[in-house]
Amino acid sequence: MCMCWGRGTIIKWSLKKEKAKTTEVNQHQLEIFQEENQKLSKIVDFYSQDMQKQLEALDQLGERKQRDHNISYAQAKGVIFGSSSYECQEAVHENLREGVQMAKVKALIVESGSVP
């Protein structure tokens, strides 16, 4: 009985050994890529959350500025038009009534022709 290996057997054995080695290398590279992918995913999640917080802060700042502008406008309007208190409104209305009455009197005087 001869224990000779044929050339085909040696090639098959060599190919199996090479395939096993390639599989092992590929498996190791896959593990490295998966670890890197997890690290990158964590980084992306962190920056996404940070960006979301920054956007919310900007929105709140914009809302606060708009609210401050509205308050300032209302206060200025109250000072200019006297709408900040009831007494001021009454004084404005009283002055308007007096002005209208004076205009009517002047119109009657002009119509009657008794203007000096």
Buried (B, 14 or more C-beta within 10 A) or exposed (E): EEEEEEEEEEEEEEEEEEEEEEEEEEEEEEEEEEEEEEEEEEEEEEEEEEEEEEEEEEEEEEEEEEEEEEEEEEEEEBEEEBEBEEEBBEEEEEEEEEEEEEEEEEEEEEEEEEEE
